[in-house]
């Protein structure tokens, strides 16, 4: 057992399987709903990037490559200044939703290189230009580009040409749980000498601005090379740093005078250190200050071309005479060795070095995206922020009906810059991806969304902070079973208690779906948003004309999948606790009814051989919205294979389904089961075999869904054949967009109209594998369609997986598809060739990475795909 496995084993016995210190600091707190106190809900403009260095946050903190304790009382990050910028580089810069030609977008180069689940070793790489950072250029270029043009990225600006930049590695290595070594390693990649100021920064989250009963914490001088951080709840911590002529204390307080023309509450504000370093303001007065709530020692470095300099620091809850008595480097070498040993036990060692590197960075990104998330809706609505007065518009505005929601937890975020807030269905994918390295935390995270401070009393799960009432696909039961089986393979035994706890909460959520999203009681569901960013011709999340109803193929499919997953869970539990057998029967029968509705109430189009959303209109025939998209393919996700041997132990379930089958067949009703003569397995599928074949013929057609990098979100058929429909005199349409949406529909974020999404590919591949296990050699299909080459479904799943993985792998020229060709010059450099970004989605034609560049959460599923077919790569 590795040292890291021993630490995880110890953490598993605690109430919350989490280390006290970790990378829990967000990379963007500004521009979030939590910090928005405006009347109109304009989060991006109410708290813009330009305010971030001068304005204290209310609900959390952010910083560059930072860490904090699990309640974010005390924070640490690295500040930088190249001598040319107008501000310190304390946080990552990016565009708000109104500035980017494709929505919000981070405009920095940073990489998550390594991390352990216990965070005893963490490595972050940031690339900082030696020229002035092109803030204005990035804003103007993107603002002036149309939706038809690609985003203007920082590598387009020229500031990284001729290697005129610094590599800044920030590495953390814990001596013990509350004792952290910090290493800042700076390399001048340019051919000329260059200077850089480095500001390791320690500060307290400003809770006292909203609660004057909280004792004011403080950071005080504790010698020439140490300060003491005093906090009533956290206790005392000591920050040790190398000798320097310059160090500054200030307060983590808003500069009201600068931002709003009001009197400041304190003499020295959050931005005082920045003003002193960049503009030489109040330097003498600031140097005389000997305590505060924010502190930075300052190191002015001059680096020759190619030179590397290193700064060692230490943050510990003990006072030490010589914090580096054993030398500065040994702890980093020791923890790096432990990290190597841990991942050697996780990642198959016969894989190529490139694949092992991709997997390790995927896991690192997952772990770096852990974030402290604090949001109390009741307080947020009722208490003003001290800048604007409260008003009725806010009290009945965004999320007003979620006042039970009181979140203060560490959560796996999709992306700590672009999505520094959780999303219910994103998290389901994240939990599967992280289960291979920390299954206990994966289980904890999945269960967290169903706790009473998240789940609404009526059973609805929160979607995301922009609208907690939006509806995400109900993937929690599926994710629970995926995690259960991962742990069972790891340990030889599954966690039945975990399944029981999840099952009980999901009973409530399933009931909410049935009562709220099936208005006609016919098992056809009208989910609304459903996570697919309105892949239809109009916004599915907005109410339609009173005499129209949108019956959604994917809403119905997700619910069929949900019922089947709940049945699978109940069956597994029943093998250990027979009292769950009845509920297995209940969900089986519900699945049958949903399958019947999907297949016999008009969603299948016999001419196109495809499932479509249906627009039901009063006094008119239902209208198929003939869009060939992932919406119709979700019908393949609801599939399960049951071994007959398991049913021998469940006599009541077996008896009931036998009766149900006989009754339905005698009355010519739909039946979704299939059995093969001589087989020990039963197939449960939302769709019949012949319709599965029709769908696969489209999925595997390179002129439709199949691309070189996986399955597209919208069929390429719609490139030459855009879909148009007129409803009540209004024209609606959709066409294939391989990359970012060219439409500003749904806030410019309709990005399911062609690109490749890793989580959808993962779901599809897993479903095809299940079909393959049942049909085996008895079902072979052309791959690709029209090629004349027939493969089994298992072989097809492997081939699709290889295409998805190819997005990340180096080709024979050393390039990766995800870099899109334009930036190969940068990533072919020796120091950059190993760097991998995990994009939100990928161009359906070229494979270029798009959207959030660090959405390692669900895109990290590629590591799981690599593990599944490692013997065939």
Phi, psi and omega in degrees: 000129182288166178299322179292321177298324177295320178295318179295323178297319178293318180295329182296339181272356180268164182298316175243114186284070191214142174284149181296323181245136179193188183278048193277001181278130178294158173261356171203117173254331178291155178072016179258160178299323183300326183265005185264114178244021181282161178289324188263006177068030181267080187297322184295323182270336180290322178227081183280170179303323183297342178269343195299323183281347186243357189234125180289135178282160178260329193237014179160184182228167174219165181179167182275119177054042190267169175226164172202170170284170190291345172253010178051039173290313183240132185236153175221139171209180181249127173257148182222154174209124182272006179085357183237334184287156178277346178224160171289150172271090179253343182208163183283140180263147174195178184262142174285175186298333183272343185268325182280143179286351172228037178087193184298148187193126176285143184235058182220165174247109179211153190216138175267105188267328182199154176188148173250151178305328178274351181063026174287345173214130180215140182224126182231136179241127176238138180249118188244121180296147175276337171281172177300132181297132189278056182304305184294321180298316180296321179293309185293316182298316181288323180296327183270357178269148179273172178293342180278348181259154176290163177292148175270114187259167183295331177289345175278344189280343180093353184287347177256005176293151179059022175058030182276070180207165176255137164270120179246107177265126176247116186237135178244136175220118183279135167285320179203181186305321184245031185215108192237123171276141182232130181233121177248114185244119185246129178239130175276107181278351183278175181264359179238159174298148181210150180249152181210134173261132181243129183234088171297127191235131179240134180202165178258138171298128185277086175273338188289340180294334180254356180210098185284000175274349180285128178300135182288120176285169177203153174248124185234154179294136180227040182123181182287336185231031180201150170229158178246126178260115184253125182218132186300323183269316185282331187093188183270139172231148179246133179249116183255136186213159179294156180300139178209151178283342186232124171211147187230140168252144169209191180245144176277069184229152182291139172272083183296325182296315181292316188274324189232000180071021180255167179289138176285151179276342180223164181285326182237125187255181184307326185265009185297322180293317176302315181296325180289316183287313186278319187246000179059033180273136173054032184298313182297313181294321182291323179294334181280346180287131186245006174201165180177195176246005176214139185214140175216123162281149185241132180236115178265109185254141170244121185242130175288166178303125179080358184281149176239133173234150187230139175242128178252137179222171179208136177236117186215158180267020177229146175278135184229140176287318179224092184293346181239037185295332178267011185093165186269334192267337192300322183293327180289321177293319180296312183290328175295320178297319179294322177296318178298319181294320180297310183287336174296328179279345183262316187264126178306126190280347178276357177292162178295157179298327179294314180295317179298321178294317179298314181298317183295321177288330175297313178295321179299316180296320176304313185287322176294336181275009168293134183217141170289126182235118184237122180198117176243103187300318182300313179292320182299322181281327189264337184249123178292166183265005179086359179249313175240157178281151176290157183209164183293329180299320178288319184300331178244024182262220186305128173062022184298335182266017178243038187287352173284342189285113181227087186264133171203081187215165170269124186229145173287108182274156173298313183199121188286356171254301186283330179225066181279045177206149185283157171227135190302317184277329172304313185298327177300318177292318181302319183296323177294316182297323184273347185300329182294332182253339179204078187292331180294316178292324177301314179296319180299316182295317181296318180291332184302318183296344182257003177287161188293341178271004171242299183297135178292150180306332179276358176106355180285139175270144180290135181280293179191164194293337178295332173195094181298339183275353174298161186249115174266154176305135184279081186261004188295321180293318177300313181298320179300317180291323177298314180294319179303314183288326175299314180294322180296322177290325181289317190248352182080002182208134179270162182264091181294324179299320176302313179298319180299314181297315179296316183301316183297320180288322181289337172303319180292315181294319179299319179297321177301313179303312183298318184282331188256332189246010175233070190297332182265357179066027182248014179066022170251126192252148181239070189294326184098236187301305177054027170078347187265025174042046173052066180286354179276192183277341176220167185295108184286352181267354180261145179295141179270179173309144186301339181257019178229151175217136179262112177266117193263128177295319181285325176301316179292321180294315178302321181288325173297318177297317181300311181299318181292320177296321178294322176297315179301319180294315180296322178296317180297316179295323183297335178293342179245336182217100188296345181293345180272357185297321181298320181290330175299317178297318180301314182286330175298313181295324178295319178301316180301317181293322177292318178299319178298315181297316181300318188270339187237000180250026166101007180275338179275130177257112186292329180291315182271347185056054185206154176267134182230154164300148181235129177265109179271125184234142180293135178061029177208159178291146175303143183249121173285128172272096195279068179250118182271099188218180176304332179307315180284335182277344177299341178299338181280346187286334183273089180213141178214145177242123182250132174281131182300330181300324180295328182288340178299333181271354186236074189292321182293318178299314180298316180297318183293313182291330176295316177298316182297319179297311181299317181298314184290320180292321178296333181255018176055041178258160183298140177223123188268358182281152172217135177231147175252143179299129178084355181273150178263016184232152175241134178260129170247121183221141179293337184234146178292161184303314184295327178284326174302315180298316179301315181296317181296326178298327175283316181302322186266011179267121184289346174267001179238265186267329189280121175245175178295340182251010180130202185265128180286157178283333179224140183298137176296346174307325184281002173289314179268343183231072177301145180267133179226145178212144178248124180232121181054038177081001180254131179272133176235149180203164177207144175219165182290125172239111184292335183242226178296149182299137174269000178255146175268015178302140183052054175068024179075018186236034179273062190265030173253020187258043176145322182297167178266131178244126183298316182296322178293319176298321179298313178299316182294317179297315179299322180292316180297323177300317180296316176300320181296324179297327181278311187280330179054227182285349184286346179229115177236140184227147178300134175218120345293165179303129180092356183279339185082357179262121181255135180232158170287164180296325177297318179293323178295319177301319178296319182292320176296318179301317179300322178294318179297315181296329182298340176300329188259333188284150171289140173271188184295341178265003179084014181257154176248138180304321186297340178279350169075003178089320183293333186245017178301327180302327182279317185276358172270350175297143186305319184285349183244353189295337181269355187280133182230132174255148183245090188285163180292320178203178190221143182304130185290347178254316187257339184085003180297138179290139184221168178073208180302127186276349182232032179280064183293341182311288184274335179289340176295349175301341177299330177294321178293321177297321179296322179294322186293329182241023186302330182284348184250358182280000000 
